[in-house]
Amino acid sequence: MWRLAGMFTLVALPACAGWPEGVPGAEAGRMVRAAMAAAGEAAPDFADPVRGFPACDGEPVVRPREGSWATAELRCAAPVWVRAIRTGAEPAVERTVRPDGSQGGPMVVTLARSVARGAMIGAGDVVLRPLPERGNEQIFTDPAMVVGRRARVGLGEGQPVLLRQLEPLLLVEAGNPLVLTASVDGLTVSAPAEALEDGQLGDVIRVVNLSSRREVKAFVTGRNIVSVQANIP
């Protein structure tokens, strides 16, 4: 058990109906399908999780991972947890009409100028252009999903940006100040912390609790937000 007394500043959250016995796998699948339908996305016939998810004081929030419904994320606010469900959804393809009346591919994020390996992509580095008639796997249709990320390889002008060409989207970087949270008897407790490692959403990283000076492991749950749980090895 974590000894949380004295380690955190208490912030009380109101009690609400939720899933005190855990979220069944079939119910998690239903939530994802409902969220995809509300977003206008066709949900493939994916399998529900075999094992259920942890208890949640409220209704988990469902959202696409990095803007793609190929993987959906369920996020619980209290206790804080994030789980992923692979749906296998294909990216939506919007056809464009060229001046000659022929149809082209979707409007995708394309390099307006070359970007060196390791460089951060800026708003002026990308434009939306029709994708040529070929495979569109791992493309981006929203510049906001690309701007601010670093190139894993050198990228040439006129080249559509692919997911595999970008460095992972880090929500926490080593040395950053963090908010460290935990759930105790229906309350959310928090403390200032510092990251010792980089982390993407859902990663387990080492952090230092600045209130107690203890090093702990925590899940990355948001931009510079991590959650400590008693069962993290």
trRosetta pair geometry for C-beta under 8 A, 3 or more apart (Angstrom, degrees):
i j d omega theta_ij theta_ji phi_ij phi_ji
1 230 6.0 -23 -126 -133 41 136
2 182 6.8 -102 89 -156 157 158
2 228 6.7 109 -104 132 161 119
2 230 5.2 -129 -16 -93 96 86
3 7 7.1 118 109 -23 69 128
4 7 5.2 -102 -158 44 46 117
4 8 5.8 -18 -178 9 96 116
4 182 6.0 -139 -113 87 136 145
4 184 5.4 -139 75 -76 158 142
4 189 6.0 114 174 68 129 160
6 211 8.0 179 143 143 62 119
6 212 7.4 97 116 -87 88 107
7 189 7.7 77 84 141 85 135
7 191 6.0 -70 147 -51 72 156
7 209 6.2 -7 -171 165 106 152
7 211 5.7 128 -168 93 50 124
7 212 4.8 -23 -124 -40 90 132
7 214 7.5 -37 -130 26 123 130
8 180 7.6 -124 -104 97 103 95
8 182 6.6 -133 -57 38 157 106
8 189 3.5 85 115 159 150 112
8 190 5.7 121 -162 54 109 17
8 191 4.4 -107 -113 -43 66 103
8 211 6.9 160 -84 47 33 161
9 189 6.9 158 72 -164 36 76
9 190 5.9 -33 61 72 86 73
9 191 6.3 138 7 -87 78 63
9 211 7.8 -170 -28 -86 81 152
10 187 5.9 -11 -156 163 98 141
10 189 5.4 -40 -104 -109 55 88
11 187 7.2 151 75 -180 44 92
11 188 5.4 -33 77 86 95 89
11 189 6.8 151 24 -111 74 33
11 190 5.8 6 6 11 123 108
12 187 5.3 -55 -112 -125 60 101
12 188 7.8 139 -130 37 13 71
13 57 7.4 103 108 105 129 158
13 77 7.7 177 -150 128 160 114
13 78 5.5 -163 70 -51 160 166
13 186 7.3 -138 67 159 89 70
13 187 6.5 150 21 -136 80 44
13 188 5.1 54 -19 3 122 105
15 57 6.9 -111 -143 -166 58 117
15 186 5.8 -16 -90 -165 96 133
16 57 6.1 87 54 150 80 89
16 58 5.0 26 84 -93 125 91
17 58 7.6 75 81 -119 46 53
18 55 7.5 90 114 175 115 77
18 56 4.9 -126 171 106 126 70
18 57 4.5 139 5 156 158 20
18 58 4.6 -71 -91 -62 117 14
18 59 6.6 -144 -123 -48 78 44
19 22 6.1 -52 148 115 108 10
19 23 4.7 37 151 -72 169 72
19 27 7.8 164 -109 107 138 152
19 55 5.8 -165 107 -148 78 55
19 56 4.7 36 48 47 103 84
19 60 7.9 -22 13 -23 134 97
20 55 5.4 13 -160 -149 29 122
20 57 7.7 46 -83 -103 72 50
21 55 6.5 130 45 -99 6 99
22 52 4.7 87 142 128 120 131
22 53 6.3 172 -172 83 85 46
22 54 5.8 -87 -119 -162 86 20
22 55 5.1 -62 -70 -66 52 60
23 27 5.6 -127 -175 86 78 118
23 28 5.3 91 137 -64 116 95
23 31 8.0 -27 -171 -8 132 143
23 52 5.7 174 85 -174 48 95
23 53 4.1 -7 58 58 106 102
23 54 7.4 17 15 66 90 32
23 55 7.7 150 -21 -112 71 24
23 56 6.0 17 -42 7 112 118
23 60 6.5 -13 -77 -12 160 133
23 74 7.4 -142 96 155 165 155
24 27 4.4 89 62 7 88 105
24 28 7.0 -150 94 -8 45 84
24 52 4.8 -59 -118 -105 33 117
25 28 5.6 -52 -148 33 34 113
25 29 6.5 35 153 -18 65 103
25 48 4.7 115 141 147 94 100
25 49 3.7 -135 -137 80 104 78
25 50 5.9 -162 -99 73 170 4
25 51 6.1 115 -63 77 122 18
25 52 5.2 -110 -36 -83 70 54
25 53 7.6 125 -84 -19 56 76
26 29 5.7 -52 -152 35 33 113
26 30 6.5 37 149 -21 64 103
26 48 4.8 24 -98 -178 49 166
27 30 5.4 -48 -149 33 36 115
27 31 6.5 41 151 -23 65 101
27 52 8.0 30 39 -129 102 100
28 31 5.7 -51 -151 32 33 114
28 32 6.7 32 152 -18 64 103
28 48 6.8 128 68 -159 86 91
28 49 5.6 -1 70 21 138 120
28 52 7.3 157 -17 -142 122 60
28 53 5.7 104 -76 -8 138 122
28 60 7.7 4 -119 54 83 150
28 74 6.0 -75 -147 -45 102 160
28 83 7.4 -43 -148 94 144 134
28 85 6.5 164 142 -60 111 141
29 32 5.8 -55 -151 35 33 110
29 33 6.4 30 154 -16 67 106
29 46 7.3 -159 -138 93 108 93
29 47 7.7 -89 -104 142 140 32
29 48 3.4 -82 -32 -107 146 91
29 49 6.8 -168 -49 7 94 71
29 85 7.0 177 -95 -157 63 156
30 33 5.8 -57 -148 38 32 109
30 34 6.2 31 155 -19 66 108
31 34 5.8 -57 -147 37 28 111
31 35 6.3 27 155 -18 64 107
31 60 6.5 51 170 72 165 105
31 62 5.3 171 144 -50 99 137
31 74 6.6 68 99 -105 139 118
32 35 5.8 -56 -147 37 30 109
32 36 6.3 29 155 -17 65 107
32 43 7.2 128 123 -130 87 130
32 62 5.6 -172 -99 -148 53 142
32 72 4.5 129 -136 88 113 162
32 74 7.4 -81 -68 -60 93 102
32 85 5.4 -91 -71 73 157 144
32 87 6.5 -165 156 -78 133 120
33 36 5.8 -55 -146 38 30 110
33 37 6.3 32 154 -20 64 106
33 43 4.5 67 -128 -150 78 178
34 37 5.7 -54 -148 36 30 112
34 38 6.4 31 153 -19 64 106
34 62 7.7 116 72 40 85 154
35 38 5.7 -54 -148 36 32 112
35 39 6.4 22 154 -11 64 109
35 62 3.7 -130 -42 94 162 130
35 63 7.4 -109 175 -73 146 32
35 72 6.9 131 76 -149 132 135
36 39 5.8 -63 -148 43 32 105
36 41 4.1 -84 -170 77 86 109
36 42 7.4 -39 150 88 118 9
36 43 4.4 118 86 -71 147 100
36 69 5.7 99 -114 -155 106 142
36 72 7.2 -84 -57 -82 104 138
36 87 7.2 140 -72 -142 149 165
36 89 7.2 -165 -135 -78 138 151
37 40 7.7 48 -179 -69 31 19
37 41 7.2 -93 -67 59 24 64
37 43 6.7 -48 -52 -17 80 116
39 64 7.7 179 151 -31 177 114
39 69 7.3 175 84 -74 144 135
41 69 5.0 96 -176 -7 165 172
41 89 6.2 16 173 -154 123 151
41 92 7.2 -110 -113 -58 83 114
42 89 7.3 154 80 -133 67 103
43 46 7.3 -92 173 14 88 100
43 87 6.4 -86 -149 -163 77 129
43 89 7.0 -59 -124 -83 42 114
44 87 5.8 135 41 162 99 82
44 88 4.8 -70 63 82 155 103
44 89 5.7 -163 -7 -81 105 60
46 85 7.3 121 126 158 143 102
46 86 6.8 -164 -149 105 140 62
46 87 4.7 -120 -22 -140 155 51
46 88 5.6 163 -84 19 109 105
47 50 7.9 6 143 -52 117 77
49 52 7.1 129 102 -95 117 25
49 53 7.2 66 79 -45 159 88
49 83 7.9 -5 -76 154 161 134
49 85 6.3 -98 -49 -106 104 105
53 56 7.5 15 113 -30 111 114
53 60 7.6 16 100 -55 152 157
53 74 6.6 -70 -96 90 173 143
53 76 7.9 166 141 -31 126 130
53 81 7.3 169 177 109 106 136
53 83 5.1 -123 -119 1 125 162
54 76 7.2 -119 79 26 99 159
54 79 7.0 -57 129 66 135 113
54 81 5.4 88 45 13 130 167
55 79 7.2 63 84 22 86 103
56 59 7.4 91 119 -114 129 9
56 60 5.5 -58 -150 -57 174 88
56 76 3.9 -121 -120 -130 115 131
56 77 7.9 86 -163 36 98 60
56 78 7.5 107 -161 78 62 47
56 79 7.4 -113 -111 41 52 62
56 81 7.5 -112 -88 43 96 108
57 76 7.6 118 27 -179 68 106
57 77 7.3 -77 57 75 103 85
57 78 4.5 -22 27 93 132 95
57 79 7.3 108 -15 -14 101 50
57 186 6.7 118 -107 -133 138 73
58 76 7.3 155 57 -151 77 78
58 77 6.1 6 40 39 125 110
58 78 6.9 65 3 47 99 89
60 74 4.3 25 152 -177 142 98
60 75 6.1 147 -166 64 85 34
60 76 4.9 -52 -101 -74 89 75
61 74 7.2 148 72 -156 41 50
61 75 4.7 -25 60 61 95 96
61 76 7.9 173 16 -77 73 29
61 77 7.7 64 -7 -41 110 93
62 72 5.8 2 -169 177 99 116
62 73 7.1 159 -149 81 50 48
62 74 5.6 -21 -94 -97 74 68
62 75 7.9 177 -79 17 27 76
63 72 7.2 156 80 -158 26 72
63 73 5.6 -22 64 60 76 96
63 75 7.0 -4 17 1 107 118
64 67 5.7 23 103 -175 122 12
64 68 5.4 -178 171 73 119 22
64 69 4.5 -72 -107 -73 116 57
64 70 7.9 70 -156 26 102 54
64 71 7.4 103 -163 77 64 55
64 72 6.1 -55 -103 -106 49 63
64 73 7.5 78 172 13 8 87
65 68 6.2 -33 74 61 70 80
65 70 7.6 -75 53 68 102 75
65 71 4.2 -18 25 89 133 104
65 72 7.0 -154 -16 -104 87 12
65 73 5.2 106 -70 -32 87 109
65 84 6.5 19 -58 -126 139 114
65 201 7.4 -162 -138 75 96 140
66 145 6.5 96 174 -151 81 112
66 163 7.9 97 124 -127 145 119
66 169 6.1 157 -104 12 117 151
67 140 7.7 56 90 -135 145 87
67 142 6.1 -135 -154 42 154 134
67 145 4.9 -69 8 -94 154 136
68 71 6.7 47 96 31 95 74
68 89 7.5 177 169 81 77 105
68 91 6.5 -54 -128 -88 102 91
69 72 6.1 12 -152 -70 67 89
69 87 5.9 -37 151 56 82 144
69 89 4.2 -14 102 64 98 154
70 86 7.0 -14 154 -152 68 73
70 87 6.3 -154 -160 59 25 86
70 88 6.5 19 -148 -124 73 10
70 89 5.1 -132 -84 59 47 75
70 90 7.5 59 -86 -85 97 20
70 91 7.5 -34 -42 -55 110 71
71 84 5.3 -3 179 -170 110 114
71 85 7.1 157 -160 78 61 40
71 86 5.3 -31 -104 -103 80 61
71 87 6.9 -180 -94 13 24 81
72 84 7.1 150 80 -156 43 60
72 85 5.0 -17 63 62 94 94
72 87 5.7 58 -11 -29 104 120
73 82 5.9 -10 -171 -168 113 98
73 83 7.1 153 -155 79 62 38
73 84 5.4 -31 -98 -99 72 70
73 85 7.8 177 -84 20 25 72
73 201 7.4 -27 -115 141 158 138
73 202 7.9 -131 -126 -56 122 122
74 82 7.2 160 82 -153 52 48
74 83 5.0 -10 57 60 100 90
74 84 7.8 -168 18 -81 73 24
74 85 7.0 49 -15 -9 104 108
75 81 7.6 -176 -148 91 46 46
75 82 5.1 -6 -105 -105 77 82
75 221 7.3 121 -145 -164 108 95
76 79 6.6 35 115 76 122 49
76 80 6.5 176 92 -135 77 27
76 81 4.9 16 44 48 111 81
76 82 7.7 -152 23 -69 70 42
77 80 6.5 -23 -170 -94 26 72
77 188 7.9 -57 151 -73 82 143
78 183 5.4 137 -160 -108 74 122
78 186 7.5 62 152 -158 127 44
78 188 5.3 -95 -106 -63 116 107
79 182 7.6 -13 -144 -176 102 48
79 183 3.3 -112 -104 10 89 153
79 227 7.5 125 168 -177 82 135
79 229 7.1 94 159 -104 133 105
80 181 5.6 74 -5 98 147 125
80 182 7.8 -102 26 -113 108 24
80 183 6.7 172 3 -37 70 107
80 188 7.6 77 -34 -126 103 112
80 219 7.3 -171 118 72 102 121
80 221 5.2 -21 169 -107 123 168
80 227 3.7 -146 88 -103 127 152
81 219 7.1 46 -125 71 56 167
81 221 7.7 -100 -116 -106 12 121
81 227 7.1 -125 -74 94 46 154
81 229 7.4 42 -85 -66 98 146
82 201 6.4 -99 138 170 165 95
82 202 5.2 -115 95 -87 123 84
82 219 6.7 179 27 158 100 133
82 221 5.7 172 -26 -123 120 77
84 202 6.8 -18 -30 -90 115 159
90 93 7.9 -22 132 -24 111 99
91 136 6.5 -116 72 121 125 107
91 137 7.7 156 13 -123 120 38
91 139 6.6 -165 91 56 169 87
91 141 7.4 156 179 -15 122 117
92 106 7.7 122 113 -107 66 150
92 141 7.6 -56 72 2 90 160
93 105 7.3 -75 -159 -162 104 74
93 106 5.0 -129 -154 -47 60 121
93 136 6.3 123 -103 57 107 158
94 106 4.6 87 51 -124 68 95
94 107 6.7 -30 81 17 115 83
94 141 7.4 96 21 -139 115 146
95 103 4.9 -10 -179 -167 122 116
95 104 7.0 145 -165 69 69 44
95 105 7.3 -80 -121 -145 57 19
95 106 7.0 -60 -74 -77 28 60
96 103 7.0 138 73 -159 41 63
96 104 4.7 -26 69 62 96 98
96 105 7.0 3 23 78 100 32
96 106 6.9 122 -21 -132 98 23
96 107 5.9 96 -61 -51 134 85
96 130 4.7 -122 55 -102 144 114
97 101 6.7 -20 -172 -144 101 33
97 102 7.6 155 -153 81 59 29
97 103 6.0 -39 -98 -101 59 62
97 104 7.6 175 -92 15 10 83
98 101 7.0 -38 73 32 74 18
98 102 5.1 -7 43 64 117 79
98 103 7.3 -173 2 -100 88 11
98 104 5.3 88 -47 -27 105 113
98 130 7.2 -66 -77 -6 93 170
104 130 3.9 30 121 176 141 143
104 131 7.2 156 153 62 96 50
104 132 7.5 -60 -161 -116 100 28
104 133 7.1 -113 -146 -56 60 82
105 108 7.2 -17 119 -12 114 115
105 130 5.5 130 59 175 71 80
105 131 3.3 -75 103 75 138 86
105 132 6.1 12 3 68 132 13
105 133 6.1 -176 -47 -82 102 43
105 134 7.6 -47 -65 35 147 53
105 136 6.3 169 -167 -76 128 125
106 130 7.3 166 93 -142 19 60
106 131 5.4 17 55 14 65 117
106 136 6.4 74 27 -140 114 154
106 139 7.4 142 73 103 120 146
106 141 6.0 -53 147 -101 127 118
107 128 4.5 32 169 172 109 110
107 129 6.8 164 -146 81 70 10
107 130 6.0 -46 -91 -84 58 50
107 131 7.6 -166 -99 -15 10 80
107 141 6.4 86 87 -146 72 89
108 128 6.9 154 68 -147 17 68
108 129 6.8 -39 59 66 67 61
108 130 7.6 59 15 -165 82 17
108 131 4.6 51 3 -60 129 105
108 136 7.2 -157 -71 -146 144 105
108 139 4.7 -48 -138 175 135 127
108 140 6.3 110 -164 71 82 51
108 141 5.8 -65 -109 -92 59 61
108 160 5.0 16 113 -136 131 117
108 161 7.7 -165 153 39 99 72
109 126 5.1 -5 -168 -173 94 132
109 127 7.8 146 -149 76 51 26
109 128 6.5 -39 -89 -94 46 64
109 139 7.3 163 36 177 81 80
109 140 4.1 -15 20 86 126 107
109 141 6.9 -154 -21 -99 85 12
109 142 7.3 -30 -49 69 120 23
109 143 5.3 145 -110 -92 115 62
109 145 7.5 -142 -25 64 155 93
109 146 5.1 163 162 -12 161 151
109 160 6.9 100 80 -156 55 70
109 161 4.8 -38 105 35 105 115
110 126 6.6 138 69 -156 36 75
110 127 5.7 -35 66 69 90 75
110 128 7.1 113 16 -132 92 16
110 129 4.4 -27 15 29 147 113
110 158 6.4 -10 173 -157 116 30
110 159 6.7 167 -155 83 77 27
110 160 5.1 -48 -97 -93 79 54
110 161 6.9 -165 -101 -11 25 80
111 114 6.7 57 157 -94 138 30
111 115 6.2 -128 -133 -5 125 103
111 125 6.4 -35 -143 162 72 84
111 126 6.3 -52 -104 -102 37 66
111 155 5.3 173 -74 139 150 113
111 156 6.6 148 72 98 150 34
111 157 5.4 -130 114 -122 107 34
111 158 6.3 -39 70 16 88 22
111 159 5.1 16 20 51 120 76
111 160 7.9 -141 -2 -77 78 10
111 161 6.6 116 -49 -59 83 91
112 124 6.8 -97 66 159 142 55
112 125 5.8 -178 43 179 95 28
112 126 5.9 -170 -8 -104 96 8
112 127 4.7 92 -72 -14 105 104
112 157 6.9 -26 137 -140 22 88
113 124 8.0 4 19 131 118 84
113 125 6.0 -93 51 -136 86 68
113 157 5.2 -20 -135 -97 29 106
114 154 7.2 6 -176 179 103 92
114 155 6.5 171 -154 93 58 60
114 156 5.4 -20 -108 -131 94 41
114 157 5.0 -61 -49 -37 71 82
115 119 5.1 -146 -177 75 86 124
115 121 5.8 -13 -125 -95 160 83
115 125 5.7 54 -72 -165 118 139
115 151 4.9 150 120 -38 117 150
115 154 7.2 179 91 -154 57 51
115 155 4.5 9 52 54 96 107
116 119 4.5 89 61 -20 80 125
116 151 7.0 157 94 62 34 136
116 154 5.7 -26 -143 -113 41 88
117 151 5.8 -117 -123 105 36 104
117 152 7.1 -25 -144 134 85 24
117 153 5.5 -35 -102 -155 101 25
117 154 4.7 -55 -41 -54 87 69
118 150 5.9 -12 -161 -178 34 119
118 151 6.6 -45 6 68 19 79
119 150 6.6 166 86 -145 23 77
119 151 5.6 10 54 24 73 112
120 148 6.5 -16 -172 -151 109 28
120 149 7.1 164 -145 91 70 18
120 150 5.3 -49 -90 -88 59 74
121 125 4.9 -128 -160 74 75 144
121 126 6.5 44 173 -34 118 114
121 146 5.6 -54 102 151 148 89
121 147 5.9 -118 109 -117 93 41
121 148 7.0 -42 69 16 77 22
121 149 5.8 -1 31 64 110 68
121 150 7.3 178 -7 -103 79 22
121 151 6.4 102 -50 -48 99 91
121 161 7.6 45 -120 -113 165 149
121 166 7.9 -59 -3 -114 133 108
122 125 4.9 107 56 -9 69 106
122 147 6.4 31 -166 -144 23 92
123 126 7.2 -82 -161 42 31 90
123 143 7.0 75 -134 151 70 133
123 147 5.2 25 -77 -124 63 141
125 147 7.8 151 47 -108 101 79
126 143 5.2 162 100 -130 131 107
126 146 5.8 91 -60 96 167 139
126 147 6.8 -124 26 -69 131 86
126 161 6.8 -33 -116 -21 124 136
128 141 7.8 50 -129 -162 111 57
128 143 7.0 -96 -56 -46 92 106
129 160 7.8 -128 67 -85 100 85
131 134 7.5 -116 155 51 98 73
131 136 5.6 73 134 -105 165 107
131 139 6.5 -24 -91 -129 144 164
131 160 6.0 34 -114 -83 93 150
136 139 4.9 -55 -176 3 78 135
137 162 7.9 34 101 -139 67 110
138 162 4.5 48 115 -163 114 88
138 163 4.0 -111 -164 19 101 102
138 164 6.0 1 180 -9 159 88
139 160 5.7 -29 -125 164 105 129
139 161 7.5 106 -147 76 60 58
139 162 6.5 -47 -87 -104 50 64
139 163 8.0 -87 -42 -23 11 84
140 143 7.4 107 132 -87 123 29
140 145 5.0 -159 -145 79 123 120
140 146 5.3 146 96 -49 170 112
140 161 5.6 -19 25 83 119 105
140 163 7.5 130 -51 -65 93 74
142 145 4.8 82 82 -5 96 106
142 146 7.9 167 98 -3 58 87
143 146 5.7 -70 -158 43 48 106
143 147 5.6 42 154 -25 86 109
144 147 6.1 -47 -124 34 32 108
146 149 6.0 -94 -166 33 41 116
146 161 5.3 69 -123 103 141 162
146 166 7.1 -135 -134 -85 73 146
149 166 4.8 19 139 -165 134 125
149 167 6.2 -172 -180 54 88 81
149 169 6.3 -56 -104 -95 117 79
150 166 6.9 125 75 -161 45 72
150 167 4.3 10 70 15 97 130
151 154 6.9 74 136 -102 137 22
151 155 5.2 -122 -135 -11 139 113
151 165 6.4 -24 -150 153 77 90
151 166 6.5 -62 -112 -108 39 57
151 167 7.3 32 71 -16 8 89
152 164 7.4 -84 48 150 147 52
152 165 5.6 -164 42 180 100 37
152 166 5.9 127 -14 -177 99 3
152 167 5.2 150 -71 -62 83 61
153 165 5.7 -82 38 -146 98 82
155 159 5.7 -145 -174 70 84 132
155 161 6.9 9 -146 -104 150 81
155 165 6.2 86 -84 168 112 138
156 159 4.7 90 68 -21 78 127
161 165 6.2 -130 -161 67 67 130
161 166 7.1 48 177 -49 108 112
162 165 4.8 93 64 -3 82 108
162 166 7.8 -163 93 -8 49 88
163 166 6.3 -70 -162 31 37 106
166 169 7.7 23 130 -56 122 78
167 170 7.7 -26 131 -17 107 100
168 200 5.2 -80 163 -70 123 129
169 200 6.2 86 75 -127 65 101
169 201 7.8 0 93 -6 103 98
170 173 5.5 74 137 -70 138 83
170 198 5.1 -52 -133 -170 134 106
170 199 6.7 104 -150 68 83 33
170 200 6.0 -85 -106 -79 47 65
171 199 6.5 -48 59 98 83 80
171 200 6.4 94 7 -145 92 34
171 201 5.7 76 -10 -62 140 71
171 220 5.4 136 70 174 120 124
171 222 6.4 -157 179 148 140 22
171 223 5.1 -118 -160 -97 92 47
171 224 7.1 -135 156 -27 78 43
171 225 7.9 -50 150 38 122 70
172 176 5.9 -149 -160 55 67 137
172 178 6.6 18 -129 -95 119 120
172 195 4.9 168 169 -100 110 151
172 197 7.8 52 112 93 112 60
172 198 6.4 160 97 -156 71 42
172 199 4.2 9 56 49 113 99
172 203 8.0 -135 43 65 115 119
172 205 6.5 -154 91 39 140 161
172 220 5.3 -135 2 -118 124 120
172 223 7.9 163 -63 -157 64 35
172 224 6.0 128 -102 -95 79 45
172 226 6.7 30 -76 -58 156 108
173 176 5.0 96 63 -29 72 120
173 195 6.5 128 89 84 29 149
173 198 5.3 -2 -123 -109 53 85
174 195 5.3 -130 -115 116 34 99
174 196 6.1 0 -133 167 93 21
174 197 5.5 -6 -82 -115 99 13
174 198 5.6 -59 -25 -48 85 66
175 194 6.9 -18 -149 -176 26 103
175 195 6.4 -37 25 70 25 89
176 194 7.2 165 82 -152 38 62
176 195 4.8 21 50 20 85 122
176 224 5.6 -117 146 -111 129 104
177 192 6.6 -31 -166 -164 101 98
177 193 7.5 133 -166 78 54 44
177 194 6.1 -40 -106 -99 48 71
177 224 6.8 35 91 -165 59 128
178 192 7.4 129 74 -168 55 51
178 193 4.3 -36 71 76 105 94
178 194 6.4 169 13 -94 95 17
178 195 5.6 104 -39 -46 126 85
178 207 6.0 -63 48 -142 152 139
178 224 5.2 -152 -114 -175 63 73
178 225 6.8 153 -166 -97 87 23
178 226 5.5 7 176 9 140 106
179 190 5.6 -13 -176 -164 96 121
179 191 7.9 142 -160 69 54 32
179 192 7.1 -45 -105 -107 50 46
179 193 7.2 108 -147 26 5 95
179 224 6.7 78 10 130 81 82
179 225 5.0 -16 63 -113 101 75
179 226 7.5 166 82 29 52 62
180 190 6.5 144 78 -157 51 62
180 191 4.9 -27 65 64 106 82
180 192 7.2 42 15 130 96 7
180 193 3.8 76 -34 -21 119 136
180 207 6.2 176 -89 114 120 146
180 209 5.8 -96 57 -105 167 84
180 216 7.6 94 -154 64 141 128
180 218 6.2 -115 -135 -89 93 166
180 226 5.6 -18 -111 73 65 94
180 227 7.7 144 -164 -101 54 24
180 228 6.2 27 -177 -18 101 110
181 188 5.8 -13 -164 -173 113 100
181 189 6.9 148 -155 80 59 47
181 190 4.8 -23 -97 -97 74 84
181 221 7.6 -63 47 43 121 143
181 225 6.8 8 -2 -173 117 94
181 226 7.2 172 25 90 75 44
181 227 5.0 -34 74 -106 91 74
181 228 7.4 180 82 18 39 74
182 188 7.5 155 78 -154 35 56
182 189 5.3 -19 62 60 85 96
182 190 7.9 171 20 -80 64 42
182 227 6.6 133 -87 -164 49 71
182 228 4.8 -36 -79 65 108 91
182 229 7.2 167 -130 -79 88 45
183 186 7.6 26 -176 -83 95 9
183 187 7.1 155 -157 78 56 42
183 188 6.0 -33 -100 -99 67 61
183 189 7.6 166 -98 16 17 80
184 187 5.3 -26 71 63 79 94
184 189 5.5 18 12 -11 118 122
191 209 5.5 30 107 -156 138 97
191 210 7.0 -175 152 50 97 74
191 211 4.5 -87 -159 -1 126 130
191 212 7.6 7 174 -4 162 91
192 209 7.9 112 84 -164 49 54
192 210 4.5 -38 100 49 96 127
192 211 6.6 122 46 -40 78 86
193 207 4.6 38 162 160 130 124
193 208 6.0 163 -161 81 79 47
193 209 5.2 -41 -101 -103 98 43
193 210 5.8 -167 -100 -8 32 87
193 218 7.8 53 131 10 171 156
193 226 6.9 -74 73 48 147 119
194 207 6.5 161 77 -163 39 80
194 208 4.9 -8 54 54 92 101
194 210 6.1 85 -15 -59 94 106
195 198 7.5 72 154 -86 134 29
195 199 7.1 -134 -146 7 129 109
195 205 6.4 4 -150 129 94 139
195 207 5.5 -44 -106 -107 45 90
195 224 7.9 -105 -34 -129 124 71
195 226 7.7 138 -92 -30 92 139
196 205 7.0 174 61 160 75 95
196 206 4.2 -43 64 99 127 98
196 207 6.0 -167 4 -96 89 30
196 208 6.3 96 -47 -24 108 89
196 215 7.0 18 -25 -138 152 108
197 205 4.2 -151 70 -155 111 106
197 206 5.4 85 -5 39 113 81
198 205 7.3 -145 85 -114 23 142
199 203 3.9 -157 -154 75 92 129
199 204 7.8 -152 -127 67 128 9
199 205 4.1 -97 -64 -35 131 138
199 220 4.0 175 132 -52 127 142
199 226 7.6 62 71 -94 159 114
200 203 5.0 98 52 -23 64 119
200 220 6.4 153 96 78 25 150
201 220 5.7 -127 -117 109 29 105
201 221 7.3 61 -145 -131 77 20
201 222 7.7 40 -112 -81 95 28
202 219 6.6 -27 -145 -164 32 101
202 220 6.4 -35 23 65 21 88
203 219 7.3 151 81 -150 35 55
203 220 4.9 24 52 14 81 121
204 217 5.4 25 175 174 103 109
204 218 7.0 169 -148 83 65 22
204 219 5.8 -37 -93 -89 68 58
204 220 7.9 -141 -77 -5 22 79
204 232 5.9 166 -139 -152 130 118
205 217 7.0 172 87 -148 24 69
205 218 6.6 -31 62 62 70 72
205 220 6.2 49 5 -47 116 102
205 226 7.0 -98 56 -116 102 141
206 215 6.0 3 -173 -176 104 105
206 216 7.5 161 -149 85 60 29
206 217 5.9 -42 -93 -95 57 68
207 215 7.3 166 86 -150 33 60
207 216 6.1 -24 65 65 82 76
207 217 7.6 126 18 -118 78 21
207 218 5.3 -23 17 22 126 121
207 226 5.8 166 -28 64 155 160
208 213 6.8 -12 -177 -153 104 41
208 214 7.2 166 -153 86 61 32
208 215 5.4 -36 -97 -95 71 67
208 216 7.9 130 -111 19 24 70
209 212 4.7 15 103 42 121 95
209 213 7.0 -58 82 -2 74 11
209 214 4.9 5 41 56 113 83
209 215 7.8 -159 10 -82 77 18
209 216 6.0 38 -27 6 108 117
210 213 7.1 30 -146 -77 29 53
216 228 5.4 1 139 -116 139 133
217 228 7.3 120 85 -125 46 85
217 232 4.7 -154 97 135 112 132
217 233 7.6 -21 67 78 160 41
218 226 3.8 82 121 154 129 118
218 227 5.8 162 -170 71 98 28
218 228 4.5 -60 -101 -75 98 69
218 229 7.8 119 -131 4 60 67
218 232 7.1 -119 -92 -33 28 175
219 226 6.2 160 77 -161 41 75
219 227 4.9 -19 57 58 97 90
219 228 7.9 177 15 -80 73 25
219 229 6.8 22 -7 0 114 111
219 232 7.2 -149 -40 -90 84 132
220 225 7.6 103 -162 81 55 57
220 226 5.6 -42 -97 -102 46 84
221 225 5.3 -68 73 110 88 100
221 226 6.4 135 13 -125 87 28
221 227 4.9 46 -22 -11 137 111
222 225 3.7 13 60 46 100 123
228 232 7.0 -99 -157 14 61 139
229 232 5.3 112 67 -28 82 97
